[in-house]
Amino acid sequence: QVQLVESGGGLVQAGGSLRLSCAVSGRRVMFSIDAMDWYRQAPGKQRELVAGISSGGTANYVDIAKGRFTISRDNAKNTVYLQMNSLKPEDTGVYLCYSRLYDSWGQGTQVTVSS
């Protein structure tokens, strides 16, 4: 059993920044070999992938995130981060992290960007 807990969301003005965190815990969790993803879900829309990071630290981004978002990980803290800059109102939604190894989701953290 693994638990993923996101934090760092909030209300921010357009152009602002937020740093999201996703802490992974559980008995004998093997975070260092896990690949992690950040998704988001806007109201009335399907959940969409934002960024992913391999166990070795290779990051990948979808077009909406390129140049504005940075995904990173700290294996010592079993945590993955999403630094979001130059936020736009269309970035509003619930941001969730996903563990590929354990096929598990966090509960999400709300991000609201005002214009």
Buried (B, 14 or more C-beta within 10 A) or exposed (E): EBBBBBEBBEEBEEEBEBBBBBBBEBEEBEBEEBBBBBBBBBEEEEBEBBBBBBBEEEBBBEEBBEEBBBBBBEEEEBBBBBBBEEBEEEBBBBBBBBBEBBEBBBEBBEBBBEE
